[in-house]
Structure formats: structure tokens, C-alpha cells
Amino acid sequence: MESPAASAALEELQQMEDTLSRKELSEVLEKGVAYHNPELSWEERNLVETYLKKGEIKVVCAAVKYSIGINLPFKNIIIPSDKIHNNDGNYLHDYRTGLDFTDIENMGGRAANESFGRIIFLAYSLLSETIHRNTYLNSTGNSKHRRKAAIKQLAKEENGLLTYLLRLTVNHQLKPKEIKEYLKEGATHLSGYWHFCFKQKSEEEKINRYLNILKGNKLIREIKGGILSPIANGILITALKIKVETYLFFKYWMGDSKKGRVSELEILLLLAFSADGKALPVPFSHFYRDDEHRGSCGRGYSCRGNYWNKLLHLIFKEGDEDKKLYRDKIMLKKIKKKDLPLEDYLAFKKTCLLYDWIKRDKDIKTIEQENWIYGGAVRVLGEGFSWLADSLMEIAKRAGWKTDREEDFNKIKILSERLIDGVEEEGLKLARMRIPGLSRYYIRKLLEAGYSDEECLKGASEEQLSKVLPKRLVNRVQKRFAPVLSSSFTKNHKLKTCNLPPEPRNLKPDTCNPQLAPRPLQPETCNLPPESCNPKPVTILEIDTHRPDRIIFMGKKIEVTATEFSLIHLLAQHNEQVMSYEDIIKKLWGAETEAIYTRVSYHFSKIRSTILKTIGKSKRNKDKVKDIFKIISRRGIMLNLEEDKLKIN
């Protein structure tokens, strides 16, 4: 393919952290082509999106599954014939629905401000063309058909009967006999986002045995009239969205663990061997073309002994060989390393991978080379384990660890945060700022330069930060602290400024490196009254329950629908808390089983766009709205406002 090189994109890419994907991306950018997938870092994905919009990048190759939800100004979206079905090992002929292709199409020009957008199917025969036409064209015109197709698409056979019985008990008041009859119907059963589908001949003995397990572990109980009712821990499992097997595994470990001796490695191995931890995918190792860059653990099964040996080394180094979890899962296994089951091997790999991820000893490229896996995939795995660590923390909290075993409880809590960004505990203050592109690599550089927290960065000048960070990150850091005000607010307050010197505020010597810059003299007086120099916090969002037709955002009236108001009010009641799609659906739509997560996403996106239409679509406002009405990957959505900036009447 002949196309001009994306020279500006290449120049910016060379300034980024060195990763294996950076090298591969550089090669294709020479042709004006790029690829886009979850294994790229955030900065690499952002670079592809930015220069596609600028027109430098002409072609983007993306996985169909990952491309959904990305709104880029494509003119043509090409779907190869082998992409019309889902890549599901259990359902090899599971064709995508017309709704899937509509989502894919909408990421192109038609969903942005372009007047033209086209989706092209590549058919290798007349039969293939007919399949495309029937699958896509015949289903896009009928919204009812699309809805049914979407529900059918979500229906997958689920073997987690134990967990489903608990969810059924939490959501409904049923007798055991009614549960059996319900499952024998062979219908599709809704449980949050997924629909569970069981075989028609579910054995009664199996159901009875599972119900007894739930009762025996005090997750459900039988009340008056033989009705099954959930107990507090059963409700907790459902709220955390973990499997019952995961909860029981955590509980057994908590009973065997030794107070004050819980380690990070032990927690990671525990999470990896839990039912939900085993289900979290880790990509297969990639075979890189450049042999000299390969790590020592690159050829599939040869890694099994290596991960085992590494874990043994770490266990003996910490002096924890007497711990029951290690004995059961590693030390007392009566099998040869080469015969290690795949399930155990993957658990060992995830443990070693994430142990290196949270430590500062290895940069991301070294981790990639040793494990033959891209850095973006490591981060995705870390986010999944962070969710599991959060769940373990809540279970431990319910068991009294927050007071009885405070040290162990805090270790789990801190590890949960560290897993997201792969940083040491000292880097968490910087990671919590959630500045796009501020990766573990740059956080480490900031710490080495003496910038330990937000206050240090506030006091640093652009020149000082440029010695540590690239210009694009310096700009993002400074925008993070710049006031975000509407144009009318700026005009009204334009003259109310103090005659302060132009020098930036300096770093505090007790928390930051005093050698970074000399401390300037502070002004003795301010020409304005004290209250003008220290203004009270400005209310950003105001909600009046007597006016469900509008909200006030940054002093502007924003008209909203009743559903949008209900969603905003619900998030405001749980301010700074992540709410799952399942909880929101349950509270807003109740028992309406056809409400799926896309409905929440639609209203949430519409709220954002309506606000921006009123206050202005500047880059600063977009970032502000995105940070306040926040989407948390793999968890849900939240309202992210300081308490004094939110007002509910």
C-alpha cells in the first residue's frame, strides 16, 4: 500500500515510553497506517485517534470487538468475511447481529459531524453476500427485531448454577420447588447484563445440593412459608458480582491466614486461583520477529517451570514457605513441572506478571520481553485483579478485619489501587490524579525528581516539569490545575484579581525536593479584601428535586429529561462512588428486564453532550465534564465532585 508516512505521529511516538508495541507501530506509521487494540498503551491509542482525526493516518486496523464505542471520523469501515461472527470457542457459528454492525458503523463519520459514512462487507461468494445482506440489512430497519436480536445475542449457556441460585434468591422470594420449576422451563434468565441459559433437564439433586451449600455457608436461609431469603453475605456476593466459589475460597484463606503476615505475593496468588481470577483472560504469548528481543520465557509450555521456580524463589526469599496457600498450590503438588495443568500455569503466570507490574524493578518493556505480552494487556489484567482485590477487601471488612487486622486489611486496600497503574505505594498520590498518559514510567520519573504529590506539581513551573516530562504531559498536568469556568463567569470576574508576582508557587520543602527551585518571596499584601483572595468554593452542580426538568451546571441551566434527571440525582446521592450498570438499572427501571447497560450508556452520554452544548465545547470543558461524569472501565459510572461543589435541594 502506497501512502505518505504519518511523520508528525512518528515524531511524537518516538518521545513516548519504549515498548514493543511502539516499535511495531512505528513500522506501520511509515506507510500512513496504524492499528488500534487494547494491547496498546493509552498514549499510543490516543496518538492513533488524534492523527486519524488530523488526516495523517489513512487506514486503521482494529479488532471488531474493541472498535465498538470508538467514535472516529472514518469514511469507510471494511468488514472482512471472517469477522461476521463472534470469536467464541463455545459458539463457532455465532453470527453477529445487525445491531452489532450498527454499533460498528456508528463509530464512523455518521456518528460524528461528517455527512458521509459507509460500511463495506467483503463477500467471497454470492452465498456470503446473501448472508451479509440478511444478517445486516434485513434487521436494521426494525427496532423491535434489533432488540430481540440483542437479547438473544446475550444468551449464553452458563455453568455457574451455584451463583445463579444465589442471585435468584436475592432478587426474588421463591420456594425451592418454584426455583426448580423455573429452571426446568428452559427459558433464558436475566441476571444483570448477562442472560443465563440452563439445560432443560437440570437435575433436582444438583439444585438441592447447591441450595444446601448456600444454606450451610450462611448465604441464604429459609423463612416462613418455606421461602428462601438472602442473608447479608449472600447480598454482598451479588453486589460485588463475584462467584460464590470465589467468596468461599477467600473465606477459607482468611481463616487460615496468619495475622500480620499477609504479603502482596500471597494476595496475588490467592486472587489468581479464585474462580473469578481464573476466568480473567491473559493473552497468549506473542512470537516477536526480532529474536534478540525475546525473553527467556517465550515458547509456551517451556514457561511453566520458569514461573513455578520464580514463585518458589520469592516464597523462600520472604520466608513464607509455611503458609497453607503456598503449600497447597505450589510446594506440595505431586506433579512434575512439565505436567503442570494449564489452569495452574496461567495462575502462576498472572501472579508473576502482576508482581513485576506493581514493583519498580522492571520497566514495561522488560516485562513484555520476559512474558511475550504487550503492556496494554498487562494493565487490563491489573484492572481485573484490582476489582478482585476490592471484593476481597469488602469481604474482609465484613469479617472485622478493618479493626481486628488493620495492617492486613490496609495491605489489601493499597494493593487494589496499585494494581491499576502498576506503581509502588509512594506513587499512589500521583496515580490518583488520573492524568491521561501519566503512566508508571512517568510517575517513577516524577518521584525520582522529588515530585511526590499533587501539591508538588501545583507549585512547579512549566520549565521545571519539562525537565522530567514530555511537553504533552506537562500541558495535561497544568490543565489539571487550571480553573475551568464558563465564559460568562470569566467575564464577570475578570477584574477581580490580586496583584501577585508572575512567579509560580514553589514546592513545599517538607514534601518536595527543595533543590528543584528557590522559594520566592511572598507578597505582603493583596489589593482586594481577604474574601476575594480566598474565594469560597464555587458550586459546580446544583440539583433541585422540585425541578426535575433541569439542573444547574457551572451556573448554567441545563434542560434534561425525566430519566436523565433521575440518573443524575441517583449518581449525586452516591457522589464519588462507582455505581454498576446493574444497580442503576435496578433502581431506575426496577423489574423491567429488557433494560440493558446500553440504555444507561445512552442517557449518560446524552447528559454529557447536553451540558457541553450549553457551556461550550472547548477542550477544557470537555475534559472537565468527562472527569465529573466519569466512566470507570469494567466497573460502572460515577459522579466525581468534591462535596462542597455539589448542592442538592
C-alpha positions as CSV (number, residue, x, y, z in Angstrom):
1,M,0.0,0.0,0.0
2,E,1.4,3.4,-1.0
3,S,0.6,6.2,1.4
4,P,2.6,9.1,2.8
5,A,4.2,8.5,6.2
6,A,2.5,9.9,9.3
7,S,5.6,12.0,10.1
8,A,4.1,14.1,12.9
9,A,2.7,11.0,14.6
10,L,6.0,9.2,14.2
11,E,7.9,12.1,15.8
12,E,5.5,12.2,18.8
13,L,5.6,8.4,19.1
14,Q,9.4,8.4,19.4
15,Q,9.1,10.6,22.5
16,M,6.9,8.0,24.3
17,E,8.0,5.3,26.7
18,D,9.9,2.5,24.9
19,T,7.6,-0.5,24.4
20,L,7.4,-3.4,22.0
21,S,4.2,-2.0,20.5
22,R,5.9,1.3,19.9
23,K,8.4,-0.3,17.6
24,E,5.7,-2.2,15.7
25,L,3.5,1.0,15.5
26,S,6.5,2.9,14.1
27,E,6.9,0.5,11.2
28,V,3.3,0.8,10.0
29,L,3.1,4.6,10.6
30,E,5.8,4.8,7.9
31,K,3.1,3.8,5.5
32,G,0.4,6.1,6.9
33,V,-1.2,3.1,8.5
34,A,-1.9,2.3,12.2
35,Y,-3.5,-0.4,14.3
36,H,-5.7,0.0,17.4
37,N,-6.3,-2.6,20.1
38,P,-6.4,-2.9,23.9
39,E,-2.8,-4.1,24.0
40,L,-1.5,-0.6,23.1
41,S,-0.9,1.8,25.9
42,W,-3.3,4.7,26.5
43,E,-0.9,7.2,24.9
44,E,-0.3,5.0,21.9
45,R,-4.1,4.6,21.3
46,N,-4.6,8.3,21.8
47,L,-1.9,9.1,19.3
48,V,-3.7,6.9,16.7
49,E,-7.0,8.5,17.4
50,T,-5.5,12.1,17.3
51,Y,-3.7,11.7,14.0
52,L,-6.5,9.9,12.3
53,K,-8.7,12.9,13.0
54,K,-5.9,15.2,11.7
55,G,-5.8,13.1,8.5
56,E,-2.2,11.9,8.7
57,I,-3.2,8.3,9.3
58,K,-5.3,7.0,6.4
59,V,-6.0,3.4,7.5
60,V,-6.6,1.8,10.9
61,C,-6.8,-1.9,11.5
62,A,-8.8,-2.7,14.6
63,A,-10.4,-5.7,16.2
64,V,-14.2,-5.6,15.6
65,K,-14.9,-6.2,19.3
66,Y,-12.7,-3.5,20.5
67,S,-13.7,-0.9,17.9
68,I,-17.2,-0.7,19.2
69,G,-17.6,2.5,21.2
70,I,-14.8,4.4,19.5
71,N,-16.2,7.4,17.6
72,L,-13.6,8.4,14.9
73,P,-14.2,10.1,11.6
74,F,-13.8,7.1,9.3
75,K,-15.2,7.4,5.8
76,N,-15.3,3.7,5.1
77,I,-15.4,0.8,7.5
78,I,-14.5,-2.5,5.9
79,I,-15.6,-5.8,7.5
80,P,-13.8,-8.9,6.2
81,S,-15.8,-12.1,5.7
82,D,-14.2,-13.8,8.7
83,K,-15.4,-11.1,11.0
84,I,-19.1,-11.6,10.7
85,H,-19.2,-14.0,13.6
86,N,-18.0,-13.7,17.2
87,N,-14.8,-15.4,18.1
88,D,-16.2,-17.6,20.8
89,G,-14.7,-21.0,21.3
90,N,-18.0,-22.4,22.5
91,Y,-20.1,-20.9,19.7
92,L,-18.1,-21.1,16.5
93,H,-21.1,-20.2,14.3
94,D,-22.4,-17.4,16.5
95,Y,-23.0,-14.7,13.9
96,R,-23.1,-11.1,14.8
97,T,-26.5,-9.4,14.7
98,G,-27.5,-6.3,12.7
99,L,-27.3,-4.3,16.0
100,D,-23.6,-5.2,16.3
101,F,-22.9,-3.9,12.8
102,T,-24.9,-0.8,13.5
103,D,-22.7,-0.1,16.5
104,I,-19.6,-0.7,14.4
105,E,-21.0,1.6,11.7
106,N,-21.7,4.4,14.2
107,M,-18.1,4.7,15.1
108,G,-17.5,6.2,11.7
109,G,-18.4,9.6,10.2
110,R,-22.1,9.1,10.6
111,A,-21.8,9.3,14.4
112,A,-19.7,12.4,14.3
113,N,-20.1,15.6,12.4
114,E,-19.5,14.1,9.0
115,S,-22.2,13.8,6.3
116,F,-20.8,10.6,4.9
117,G,-20.0,7.2,6.3
118,R,-20.1,3.8,4.8
119,I,-19.7,0.2,6.0
120,I,-18.4,-2.3,3.4
121,F,-18.7,-6.1,3.7
122,L,-16.2,-8.2,1.8
123,A,-18.0,-11.3,0.4
124,Y,-16.2,-14.1,-1.4
125,S,-19.3,-15.6,-2.9
126,L,-22.9,-14.9,-3.7
127,L,-24.0,-17.0,-0.8
128,S,-21.7,-15.0,1.5
129,E,-23.2,-11.8,0.1
130,T,-26.7,-13.1,0.8
131,I,-25.8,-13.9,4.4
132,H,-24.4,-10.4,4.9
133,R,-27.5,-8.8,3.4
134,N,-29.9,-10.9,5.6
135,T,-27.9,-10.5,8.8
136,Y,-27.3,-6.8,8.5
137,L,-29.7,-5.1,6.1
138,N,-32.9,-7.0,7.0
139,S,-32.5,-6.3,10.7
140,T,-31.5,-2.7,10.8
141,G,-34.9,-1.3,9.9
142,N,-36.9,-2.9,12.7
143,S,-36.0,-1.7,16.1
144,K,-38.1,-4.4,17.8
145,H,-36.3,-7.1,15.9
146,R,-32.9,-5.5,16.8
147,R,-33.8,-5.5,20.5
148,K,-34.8,-9.2,20.4
149,A,-31.6,-10.0,18.5
150,A,-29.5,-8.2,21.1
151,I,-31.2,-10.2,23.9
152,K,-30.6,-13.4,22.0
153,Q,-27.0,-12.5,21.5
154,L,-26.5,-12.1,25.2
155,A,-27.9,-15.5,26.0
156,K,-25.1,-17.9,26.7
157,E,-25.0,-21.2,28.5
158,E,-23.7,-20.6,31.9
159,N,-22.4,-23.4,34.2
160,G,-22.4,-21.2,37.3
161,L,-25.6,-22.6,38.7
162,L,-24.5,-22.1,42.3
163,T,-24.0,-18.4,41.8
164,Y,-27.2,-18.1,39.8
165,L,-29.3,-19.7,42.5
166,L,-27.9,-17.2,45.0
167,R,-28.8,-14.3,42.6
168,L,-32.2,-15.7,42.1
169,T,-32.8,-15.8,45.9
170,V,-31.5,-12.2,46.3
171,N,-33.7,-10.8,43.6
172,H,-36.9,-12.9,44.2
173,Q,-38.8,-14.5,47.0
174,L,-39.2,-18.1,45.8
175,K,-39.6,-21.6,47.3
176,P,-37.2,-24.4,46.3
177,K,-40.0,-26.0,44.3
178,E,-40.6,-22.8,42.4
179,I,-36.9,-22.4,41.6
180,K,-36.8,-25.9,40.1
181,E,-39.9,-25.4,38.0
182,Y,-38.5,-22.0,36.9
183,L,-35.2,-23.6,35.7
184,K,-36.9,-26.6,34.1
185,E,-38.8,-24.2,31.7
186,G,-35.6,-23.9,29.6
187,A,-36.1,-20.2,29.2
188,T,-33.4,-17.5,29.2
189,H,-33.0,-16.0,32.6
190,L,-31.7,-12.4,33.2
191,S,-29.1,-11.7,35.7
192,G,-27.8,-8.2,35.2
193,Y,-26.1,-7.7,31.9
194,W,-25.8,-11.4,31.1
195,H,-28.7,-13.9,30.4
196,F,-28.2,-17.3,31.9
197,C,-29.4,-20.3,29.9
198,F,-29.6,-23.8,31.5
199,K,-30.3,-27.2,30.1
200,Q,-34.0,-28.2,30.4
201,K,-33.2,-31.3,32.4
202,S,-31.5,-29.7,35.4
203,E,-31.1,-32.4,38.0
204,E,-33.1,-31.8,41.1
205,E,-30.4,-33.4,43.2
206,K,-27.8,-30.9,42.0
207,I,-30.1,-28.0,42.7
208,N,-30.9,-29.4,46.2
209,R,-27.2,-29.9,46.9
210,Y,-26.3,-26.3,45.8
211,L,-29.1,-24.8,47.9
212,N,-27.8,-26.7,50.9
213,I,-24.3,-25.3,50.2
214,L,-25.7,-21.8,50.2
215,K,-27.6,-22.5,53.5
216,G,-24.6,-24.2,55.1
217,N,-22.4,-21.2,54.4
218,K,-25.0,-18.8,55.7
219,L,-25.7,-17.1,52.4
220,I,-29.4,-17.8,52.4
221,R,-32.0,-19.1,54.8
222,E,-35.5,-20.5,54.8
223,I,-38.1,-18.2,56.3
224,K,-41.8,-18.6,57.0
225,G,-43.7,-20.4,54.3
226,G,-40.6,-22.2,53.0
227,I,-39.5,-19.1,51.1
228,L,-35.7,-18.7,50.6
229,S,-34.3,-15.4,51.7
230,P,-30.7,-14.0,51.4
231,I,-28.5,-13.2,54.3
232,A,-26.1,-10.3,54.5
233,N,-23.1,-12.1,53.0
234,G,-25.3,-13.5,50.2
235,I,-26.3,-10.0,49.3
236,L,-22.7,-8.9,49.4
237,I,-21.6,-11.5,46.9
238,T,-24.3,-10.4,44.5
239,A,-23.4,-6.8,44.9
240,L,-19.7,-7.5,44.3
241,K,-20.6,-9.6,41.2
242,I,-18.3,-12.4,42.1
243,K,-19.0,-16.1,42.0
244,V,-19.9,-18.0,45.2
245,E,-16.9,-20.2,44.7
246,T,-14.7,-17.1,44.8
247,Y,-16.3,-15.9,48.1
248,L,-15.8,-19.4,49.7
249,F,-12.2,-19.6,48.5
250,F,-11.5,-16.1,50.0
251,K,-13.2,-17.1,53.3
252,Y,-11.2,-20.3,53.7
253,W,-8.0,-18.4,53.1
254,M,-8.9,-15.7,55.6
255,G,-9.4,-18.4,58.2
256,D,-6.0,-20.0,57.5
257,S,-4.0,-16.8,57.1
258,K,-1.7,-15.5,59.8
259,K,-2.4,-12.1,61.4
260,G,0.2,-9.5,60.4
261,R,1.9,-11.8,57.9
262,V,-0.2,-11.3,54.8
263,S,2.1,-10.4,51.8
264,E,1.4,-8.9,48.4
265,L,2.6,-12.1,46.7
266,E,0.2,-14.2,48.8
267,I,-2.8,-11.9,47.9
268,L,-1.9,-12.1,44.2
269,L,-1.7,-15.9,44.2
270,L,-5.0,-16.0,46.1
271,L,-6.7,-13.8,43.5
272,A,-5.2,-15.8,40.6
273,F,-6.5,-19.1,41.9
274,S,-10.0,-17.8,42.7
275,A,-12.8,-18.8,40.3
276,D,-13.1,-15.2,39.0
277,G,-9.3,-14.8,38.8
278,K,-9.0,-18.0,36.7
279,A,-11.7,-16.5,34.4
280,L,-9.8,-13.3,33.8
281,P,-8.1,-13.7,30.4
282,V,-4.4,-13.3,29.8
283,P,-3.4,-13.2,26.1
284,F,-1.3,-16.0,24.7
285,S,2.4,-15.2,24.2
286,H,3.3,-13.4,21.0
287,F,6.1,-14.6,18.8
288,Y,8.2,-11.5,18.0
289,R,10.1,-11.3,14.8
290,D,13.2,-10.0,16.3
291,D,14.7,-13.0,18.2
292,E,17.3,-10.9,20.1
293,H,14.5,-9.1,21.9
294,R,12.8,-12.3,23.1
295,G,12.7,-13.0,26.7
296,S,13.8,-16.3,28.3
297,C,10.2,-17.4,28.6
298,G,8.7,-17.3,25.2
299,R,7.8,-20.7,23.9
300,G,4.5,-21.6,25.6
301,Y,4.9,-24.7,27.7
302,S,8.6,-24.1,28.4
303,C,7.5,-21.2,30.7
304,R,5.6,-23.5,33.1
305,G,8.7,-24.5,35.1
306,N,10.1,-20.9,34.9
307,Y,7.0,-19.4,36.6
308,W,7.0,-22.2,39.2
309,N,10.7,-21.6,40.0
310,K,10.2,-17.8,40.2
311,L,7.4,-18.2,42.7
312,L,9.4,-20.6,44.8
313,H,12.3,-18.2,44.9
314,L,10.1,-15.3,46.0
315,I,8.4,-17.5,48.7
316,F,11.7,-18.6,50.2
317,K,13.0,-15.1,50.0
318,E,10.1,-13.8,52.1
319,G,10.4,-16.8,54.5
320,D,6.7,-17.8,53.9
321,E,7.1,-21.4,53.0
322,D,5.0,-22.4,55.9
323,K,1.8,-20.7,54.6
324,K,-1.0,-23.1,53.7
325,L,-1.9,-21.4,50.4
326,Y,1.7,-21.8,49.2
327,R,1.9,-25.4,50.4
328,D,-1.4,-26.4,48.7
329,K,-0.9,-24.6,45.4
330,I,2.9,-24.9,44.8
331,M,5.1,-26.7,47.3
332,L,3.2,-30.0,47.9
333,K,1.8,-30.6,44.4
334,K,2.8,-34.2,43.4
335,I,3.3,-33.5,39.7
336,K,6.3,-32.7,37.5
337,K,6.7,-29.2,36.4
338,K,6.3,-30.1,32.7
339,D,3.0,-31.8,33.5
340,L,1.6,-28.7,35.3
341,P,-2.1,-28.2,34.4
342,L,-2.8,-25.3,32.1
343,E,-5.1,-23.7,34.8
344,D,-2.3,-23.7,37.3
345,Y,0.3,-22.5,34.8
346,L,-1.9,-19.5,33.9
347,A,-2.5,-18.7,37.6
348,F,1.3,-18.7,38.2
349,K,1.9,-16.6,35.1
350,K,-0.7,-14.0,36.2
351,T,0.8,-13.9,39.7
352,C,4.4,-13.3,38.4
353,L,3.3,-10.9,35.8
354,L,1.4,-8.6,38.2
355,Y,4.1,-8.9,40.9
356,D,6.5,-7.4,38.5
357,W,3.9,-4.9,37.4
358,I,3.5,-3.4,40.9
359,K,7.2,-3.3,41.6
360,R,9.6,-0.7,40.3
361,D,12.4,-3.1,39.5
362,K,11.4,-3.7,35.8
363,D,10.2,-1.3,33.2
364,I,7.3,-2.2,31.0
365,K,9.5,-3.3,28.0
366,T,11.4,-5.8,30.2
367,I,8.1,-7.2,31.4
368,E,6.9,-7.5,27.8
369,Q,10.0,-9.3,26.7
370,E,10.1,-11.8,29.6
371,N,6.5,-12.7,29.2
372,W,5.9,-12.1,25.5
373,I,2.9,-10.0,26.2
374,Y,2.1,-6.3,25.4
375,G,2.0,-3.7,28.1
376,G,-1.6,-2.7,27.4
377,A,-2.7,-6.3,28.1
378,V,-0.8,-6.2,31.5
379,R,-2.7,-3.1,32.5
380,V,-6.1,-4.7,31.6
381,L,-5.2,-7.7,33.7
382,G,-4.2,-5.4,36.5
383,E,-7.5,-3.7,36.4
384,G,-9.3,-7.0,36.6
385,F,-7.3,-8.1,39.6
386,S,-7.9,-4.7,41.2
387,W,-11.6,-5.4,41.1
388,L,-11.0,-8.8,42.8
389,A,-8.8,-7.2,45.4
390,D,-11.7,-4.7,46.1
391,S,-14.0,-7.7,46.5
392,L,-11.6,-9.4,48.9
393,M,-11.3,-6.1,50.9
394,E,-15.1,-5.8,51.3
395,I,-15.4,-9.5,52.4
396,A,-12.5,-8.9,54.9
397,K,-14.2,-5.7,56.1
398,R,-17.4,-7.7,56.8
399,A,-15.4,-10.2,58.7
400,G,-14.0,-7.4,61.0
401,W,-10.5,-7.1,59.5
402,K,-10.7,-3.3,59.4
403,T,-10.4,-3.2,63.2
404,D,-9.1,-6.6,64.2
405,R,-6.5,-7.0,61.5
406,E,-6.0,-3.4,60.3
407,E,-2.5,-4.0,58.9
408,D,-3.6,-6.9,56.7
409,F,-6.8,-5.0,55.7
410,N,-4.8,-1.9,54.6
411,K,-2.4,-4.1,52.6
412,I,-5.3,-5.5,50.5
413,K,-6.7,-2.0,50.1
414,I,-3.5,-0.4,48.9
415,L,-2.7,-3.3,46.6
416,S,-6.0,-2.9,44.9
417,E,-5.1,0.7,43.9
418,R,-1.5,-0.2,42.9
419,L,-2.7,-2.9,40.5
420,I,-4.5,-0.3,38.3
421,D,-1.4,1.7,37.4
422,G,1.4,-0.7,38.5
423,V,3.0,1.7,41.0
424,E,4.6,1.4,44.4
425,E,2.7,2.8,47.4
426,E,4.6,6.1,47.2
427,G,3.4,6.7,43.7
428,L,-0.3,6.4,44.6
429,K,-0.8,10.1,45.3
430,L,0.3,10.9,41.7
431,A,-1.7,8.0,40.2
432,R,-4.9,9.1,41.9
433,M,-4.8,12.3,39.9
434,R,-5.8,10.3,36.9
435,I,-4.0,12.4,34.4
436,P,-4.2,10.7,31.0
437,G,-0.8,9.3,29.9
438,L,0.8,9.6,33.4
439,S,1.9,6.0,33.4
440,R,4.0,4.1,35.9
441,Y,7.1,5.1,33.9
442,Y,6.5,8.9,34.3
443,I,5.3,8.5,37.9
444,R,8.6,6.9,38.7
445,K,10.5,9.8,37.0
446,L,8.5,12.3,39.0
447,L,9.2,10.6,42.2
448,E,12.9,10.4,41.4
449,A,12.9,14.2,40.7
450,G,11.2,14.9,44.1
451,Y,7.6,15.4,43.0
452,S,5.7,13.2,45.4
453,D,2.1,14.5,45.3
454,E,-0.4,17.0,43.8
455,E,0.9,19.9,45.8
456,C,4.4,19.5,44.4
457,L,3.1,19.6,40.8
458,K,0.9,22.6,41.6
459,G,4.0,24.5,42.7
460,A,6.2,23.6,39.7
461,S,6.6,25.8,36.6
462,E,6.4,24.6,33.1
463,E,10.2,24.8,32.8
464,Q,10.7,22.6,35.8
465,L,8.3,20.0,34.7
466,S,9.7,19.9,31.2
467,K,13.0,18.6,32.6
468,V,11.1,15.5,33.7
469,L,8.1,15.1,31.5
470,P,7.4,15.4,27.7
471,K,5.6,18.6,26.6
472,R,2.3,16.8,26.0
473,L,2.2,15.6,29.6
474,V,3.3,18.9,31.0
475,N,0.3,20.5,29.3
476,R,-2.0,17.9,30.7
477,V,-0.6,18.5,34.2
478,Q,-1.0,22.2,34.0
479,K,-4.6,21.9,32.6
480,R,-5.4,19.7,35.6
481,F,-4.8,22.7,37.9
482,A,-6.2,25.4,35.6
483,P,-9.7,26.7,36.7
484,V,-12.5,25.6,34.4
485,L,-15.0,28.4,34.2
486,S,-17.7,29.3,31.8
487,S,-17.2,32.3,29.5
488,S,-19.8,34.4,31.4
489,F,-18.2,33.6,34.7
490,T,-14.8,34.6,33.4
491,K,-16.2,38.0,32.1
492,N,-17.9,38.8,35.4
493,H,-14.8,38.0,37.4
494,K,-12.2,39.3,35.0
495,L,-11.1,42.3,37.1
496,K,-11.2,40.6,40.5
497,T,-7.6,39.5,40.6
498,C,-4.8,40.1,43.0
499,N,-1.6,41.9,42.0
500,L,0.6,38.8,42.7
501,P,4.0,38.4,41.1
502,P,4.1,36.2,38.0
503,E,6.4,33.6,39.5
504,P,4.7,30.2,40.1
505,R,4.1,28.9,43.5
506,N,7.0,26.9,44.7
507,L,7.3,23.4,46.1
508,K,6.9,22.9,49.9
509,P,10.3,21.9,51.4
510,D,8.7,19.4,53.8
511,T,7.1,17.3,51.0
512,C,9.0,18.1,47.8
513,N,12.6,18.3,46.8
514,P,13.9,21.7,47.9
515,Q,16.6,21.7,45.2
516,L,14.1,22.0,42.4
517,A,13.7,25.8,42.7
518,P,14.4,28.6,45.2
519,R,11.4,29.8,47.2
520,P,10.2,33.2,46.0
521,L,9.3,36.0,48.4
522,Q,5.6,36.0,49.2
523,P,3.6,39.3,48.7
524,E,3.0,41.2,51.8
525,T,-0.5,42.5,50.8
526,C,-3.2,41.9,48.4
527,N,-5.2,44.8,46.8
528,L,-8.5,43.0,47.3
529,P,-10.4,42.2,50.5
530,P,-9.4,38.9,52.2
531,E,-12.6,37.2,51.0
532,S,-11.7,38.0,47.3
533,C,-8.2,36.5,47.7
534,N,-9.6,33.3,49.3
535,P,-12.9,32.8,47.4
536,K,-15.4,30.2,48.7
537,P,-15.7,27.0,46.7
538,V,-18.0,27.5,43.6
539,T,-20.9,25.1,43.3
540,I,-20.4,23.2,40.1
541,L,-23.6,21.1,40.1
542,E,-26.9,22.1,41.6
543,I,-29.9,19.7,41.7
544,D,-33.4,20.7,42.8
545,T,-35.8,17.8,43.3
546,H,-38.7,20.2,42.7
547,R,-37.4,20.9,39.2
548,P,-36.9,17.6,37.5
549,D,-36.8,19.3,34.1
550,R,-33.4,20.9,34.6
551,I,-30.1,21.0,36.5
552,I,-27.7,23.9,37.0
553,F,-24.1,23.2,35.9
554,M,-21.4,25.9,36.4
555,G,-24.1,28.5,36.8
556,K,-25.9,27.5,33.6
557,K,-29.4,25.9,33.4
558,I,-29.3,22.6,31.6
559,E,-32.6,21.1,30.4
560,V,-32.9,17.4,30.9
561,T,-35.4,14.6,30.5
562,A,-37.1,12.9,33.5
563,T,-34.9,9.8,33.0
564,E,-31.7,11.9,32.8
565,F,-32.6,13.8,35.9
566,S,-33.3,10.6,37.8
567,L,-29.9,9.2,36.7
568,I,-28.1,12.4,37.7
569,H,-29.9,12.5,41.1
570,L,-29.1,8.8,41.7
571,L,-25.4,9.4,41.0
572,A,-25.4,12.6,43.2
573,Q,-26.8,10.6,46.1
574,H,-23.8,8.3,45.7
575,N,-21.3,11.0,44.8
576,E,-17.7,9.8,44.4
577,Q,-18.9,6.2,44.4
578,V,-18.8,3.9,41.4
579,M,-22.3,2.6,40.6
580,S,-22.6,-0.5,38.5
581,Y,-24.9,-0.7,35.5
582,E,-26.9,-3.5,37.2
583,D,-27.5,-1.3,40.3
584,I,-28.6,1.7,38.2
585,I,-30.9,-0.4,36.0
586,K,-32.5,-2.0,39.2
587,K,-33.1,1.5,40.8
588,L,-34.3,3.3,37.7
589,W,-36.2,0.7,35.8
590,G,-37.0,-1.9,38.5
591,A,-38.2,-5.2,37.2
592,E,-38.1,-4.1,33.5
593,T,-36.0,-7.0,32.4
594,E,-35.3,-5.7,28.9
595,A,-33.3,-2.7,30.2
596,I,-29.6,-3.4,29.4
597,Y,-26.5,-1.5,30.0
598,T,-26.6,0.3,26.7
599,R,-29.6,2.2,27.9
600,V,-27.6,3.6,30.8
601,S,-24.7,4.5,28.5
602,Y,-27.1,6.3,26.1
603,H,-28.6,8.6,28.8
604,F,-25.2,9.1,30.4
605,S,-23.6,10.2,27.1
606,K,-26.7,12.4,26.3
607,I,-26.2,14.2,29.7
608,R,-22.6,15.0,28.8
609,S,-23.4,16.3,25.3
610,T,-26.3,18.4,26.5
611,I,-24.1,20.1,29.1
612,L,-21.4,20.8,26.6
613,K,-23.9,22.3,24.1
614,T,-24.8,24.9,26.8
615,I,-21.4,25.7,28.4
616,G,-19.4,25.4,25.2
617,K,-17.4,22.6,23.6
618,S,-13.9,23.8,24.4
619,K,-11.2,21.2,25.1
620,R,-11.1,22.3,28.7
621,N,-14.8,22.0,29.2
622,K,-14.9,18.6,27.6
623,D,-12.2,17.3,29.9
624,K,-14.0,18.8,32.9
625,V,-17.3,17.2,32.0
626,K,-15.7,13.9,31.3
627,D,-13.9,14.0,34.7
628,I,-17.1,14.8,36.6
629,F,-19.4,12.4,34.8
630,K,-16.9,9.6,34.8
631,I,-16.9,6.2,33.3
632,I,-14.8,3.6,35.2
633,S,-13.7,0.8,32.9
634,R,-15.1,-2.6,33.8
635,R,-17.0,-1.2,36.8
636,G,-19.6,1.4,36.0
637,I,-20.1,5.1,36.1
638,M,-19.9,7.8,38.8
639,L,-20.3,11.5,39.7
640,N,-16.9,12.7,40.6
641,L,-17.3,16.0,42.6
642,E,-15.9,17.4,45.8
643,E,-18.6,17.6,48.4
644,D,-18.6,21.4,48.6
645,K,-19.1,21.7,44.8
646,L,-22.4,19.6,44.8
647,K,-25.7,21.0,46.0
648,I,-28.9,19.0,46.3
649,N,-32.1,20.9,47.3
